[in-house]
Amino acid sequence: MTPPSDPDPGTAPGTATAQATVLVPKLAPVLLVDLAVLLLAGAGASWLVLQARANLPYTWDWSMIPQFLVYTGADGSWHAGRILTGLAATIRLSLWAGLLALLLGTCAGLMRVSLRLFWRLCGGAYVLFVRNTPPLVLIFLFSYFLSGQLITALGLDMAVAAMPQSLQPLAEALFGPLRQMPGFITAIVTLALIEGAYMAEIVRAGVQSVEQGQWDAASALGLSRWQTLASVILPQAFRGMLPPLTSQFVSTVKDSAIVSVISIPELTFQAQELVSATYRSFEVWTLVLALYLALNLPCSLAARCLELRLRRSDRG
């Protein structure tokens, strides 16, 4: 019996062409559907723009918008406008609230998987209370309680007023103007309590996604439960928790706009004030939309790059 002959190298291009021909009919319907959706979306957006220009009695005027970002004073020096000041307040609020929410969410999530019933009930009560209550109601409730009662009882406003002169620039860089610091701290704590409940569920799901064998192996090595969590479980669970935690941080940036109802001078509040003063609604809110996108898109892209890097390291 003669052994099978090797395939002719000259037929390789023909074989590849045949395989590509087989793949093209499979991909063609998907590509056609995507193209049709893009064409419909583009046509719908064009129709909306044409209808708005034809029927909306509004004249766009962008000439006054730059002064809302930066302006020059009487001495010729540059100063941050109201939009830029609100953007800085939004960044401060989002960073502090995000860090505090991560701390609260991690503690509450670990309480949810605790072996003790008392801690599980405490963590579950916090999560159920916050997630089943409208954020606007919580904003008003915590504002009246924290800003109106607790901060005054603790003497925080008096401590801020008596702060040494040397520490004031650092405090203003971290928390904004000193006269607004009690309200700003109230907004940070309130937003962190709201977002922390959602992060708690992310942490709980991440810890529970690690297989039981990891717990058993750590126990066989003599590690305590807390040592197992810190050294074995949480590092593995973090890889699965990273995408939802990033999404929740982006939600924190977006949800920071809700504190404008308690007169915190962040980006949305400053935009509302400018619209009331100038009646340039479309220009101001379009600028605010672009600034929120500029804040959130880099966070999403950075988290995506980190996720891909972790995935490659797992495969390696």
N, C-alpha and C positions, 0 to 999 in steps of 0.2 A: 504494500500500500504506500503510495507516495504521500509525503507530508504536505499539508496545505501550503500553498505558495504565499509569500508575503504580498500584501497589497501593493499594487503599482503606485509609486510616488506620484506619478502623473495624474492619477485619478483623485488625489486628495483634494485639490481645489474644487473638483466637481462634486465630491461628497459634501464638502463644506457648503457649497452653493445649494445643494439639495436640502441640507438641514436648515439653512437660512430660509429657503422657500417654504419649508414646513412651518417654521416659526412665524413667518409674516402673516399668514391667515389667522393664526391664533391671536396675535397682537393687534391686528387691524381693527377688530370691533372695539377693543378697549381704547385705542387711540382715537377712533372716530367719535366715541362717546365723550371722551375728554375734550376733543376739539369742539364738539357741538355745545358742551356746557360752557366752555370759554367764550364761544361766539355769542351764546345767549346772554351770558353775564355782561359781556362788553356792549351788546346791543341795548340791554336794559339800563346800564349805567349811562350810555349816550342819550337814550331817550329821556331819562330823568334830568340830565344836565340841560338838554334842549328845552324841556318843559319848564324847568326852573327859570331859565333865562327869558323865556317868552312870557310867562305868566306871573312871575314873582316880582312885585314892584320894589326892588331893592337894588341900590347902587353900591357896588363894592368900593371900599376906600381903605387901602392899606397904609396910607401916609402917616397915620398917627400910631401905628402898631410898634415901630422900633423904639419909641420913647417909653413904652411899657416894659421893655427889656432893659435898656440902659439909657441914661440921659446925662447931660452935663449940667453942673450946678453953676451958680453965679460966678464962682472963682475959676471955672473952666475944668474942674475935676469931674471924673466920671463917677456915677452912682448907679446902683442896681435899681431897676424899675420895679413896679409892683408884681409883674409876672415873674421876673427873675427872683425876687424875694420870696414869692409864693412857692416857686420851684425848689429853692433851697430849703424852705420849711417842709415841703413834701418829702424831700430826700432824708432830712433828719428824722422826721416822723416815721418814715417807712423803715429806716435802718434800726432805730431803737425799738420800734414795735416788733419788727421781724425777729430781732435777737431775743427780746423778752418772750415773744410768742413761741420761739423754738425751745427756750428753756422751760416754759410752762407746759408746752405740748409734750416734750420729752418726759417730764415728771408725771404728767397725767397719763400718758401712754403706758409708762412702766407701772403705774398704779393699776391700770386696767388689766395687766397680765400678772399682777401680784398673786402670790399663793394665799394671802390673807383676804378674807371676805371684806373686812372693813375698808381696806385700801381700794379694792375693786369697786365697792359701792361709792366711795368718795370720788374716784375718777369718773365713774359712770354718771354720777349725778351732775358733775361739772359739765361733762360733754353733752348730756341730754338737755340740760338747762340752757346752755348757750346755743346749741344747734337748733333748738325748737323755739327760739325767741327771735323776733325781728331785730336786726342790728340797730335800726334807728331807735327802737325802744330801749335797747341796752345803752346806746350812746347817751340818751337823755337821763336814764336812771343812774348810770355811773357818774355822769357829769354832776348831777345834783348831789350825789352822795360823796364823791371824792372831792370835787372842787368846792362844793358848798359846805361840807361838814368835815371830812377827814383831814384835808390839807390845812384847813384853819385850825383844827384841834391839835394837829401835830406841830403847828407853828412854822410850816414850811415857807409861807409867804414872808414871814418876819425874818426867817433865816436867809432868804434870798435878798431881801432888802439890806440886811446887815453884812452881806458878803464882802470880804476884803477887796480893795481896789485892784490888787494884783491878780486875783482870780476871775474877775469879771470878763476880760476878753476871752478866756478859755471857756467859761460857762456860756457866753453868747455864741461862740463858735459851735458848741455842742448842742445847745438847746434853744438858740435864738435869743431875742431881746429878753432882758431880765424881768421886765414888767409883765411879760406874757408867759413866764416860765411855769407858774402853777397850773394855768390852763393847758399848757403844752404837755406837762407831765400827766395831767388827767387824760388827755387824748392818747398818749402813748400807752398808758396802763389799760384804758378801755379797749383800744384797738388790739393790744396784745392778748387780752382776755378773750376777745372774739375769735381771733385767728388761732390762738393756742388750742381751742377746742377741736378745730379741724386738723391741726398738726398732731394732736393726741391720737386721733384715729389712724393717721398715717404711720405713726410710730408703733402703735399697737399691731397694725396689720403687718408691718415690716418685721417685728419681733416674732410674731406667730408664723411668718412664712419660713423661718429657719427650721429645718427638720429636727425632730426630737433626738436624732442620733448625736447631734452636736452637744446638746445638753448632757446626754448620757456619757459621752466621751470626756467632757470637762469634769463631770462628777467623778468619773473613774480616776482622773488625774488629781483629785483632791481639791479642786477649786470650789470656792463658795458660790452661792447664787449670784451675788453682786460681782464677783470676779469673773464669772462666766459671762454675765451680761456685758461687762466693760471690755473684756479681752477676746471673747469668742463670738457672741451673738450680735451685738451692735455693729461691729465692723462688717459682718456679712450682711446684716439687714440694711446698712446704709446704702449699699449699691441699689437695692430695690426701692429705697425710700427717696433717693435723690430726685427723680423726675417729679413725683407729686409734691415734694417739699419745695422745689423750684417753682412749680405752678402756684403753690400757696403763697410763696413770697411775692410773686407777681400780683396775686390777688390782694396781698397786703398793700402794695403800692396803689392799686386801683381803689381799694376800699378806704384808703386814707381820705378820699374826697368826702366821705360821709361826715367827718368831723367838722366840716364847714358849717353844719347846722348849729354848732355850739360856738361859732365865731372864732375858730382857730384859723389864723391867716395863712393857710396853705394855698396851693395853686388854684383849686376850685373856688375857694372863698374870694381870692383876689380877682378872679375872672368875673364872678358875680358882681363885685363892686364896680369893676370897670364897665361892664355891660350896662349897669344902672346909670353910670355917669356919662357914657359916650354913645349908647345905643348902637354900638358896632357889634351886634351879637354874632354874626357869622364869622367875622374876622377874628374876634377874641376866642371864640370856642374852637375855631379851626386851629389856631395857634396852640391852644391848650391840648387839643387832640394830638398834634404833632409832638408836643413835649412829653406827653404820657407814653406815646409810642417810643420816643427816644430813650425813655427810662426803662421800659419793659423789654424791648427787643434785645438789647445787649445781654440782659440777665438770662433770657431764654436761650440765646445762642451760646453763651458761656456754659450754661448747664448742659446743653446738648453736646458740646465738645467734651466736657468732662465725662458725660455718660458714655460716649463713644470710646474715650480713652480707657475707662474702666472696663468696658466690654472687650476691648482688644487685649488688655492685660489679663483678663480671665481666660481668653482663648490661648494666650501665650503660655 
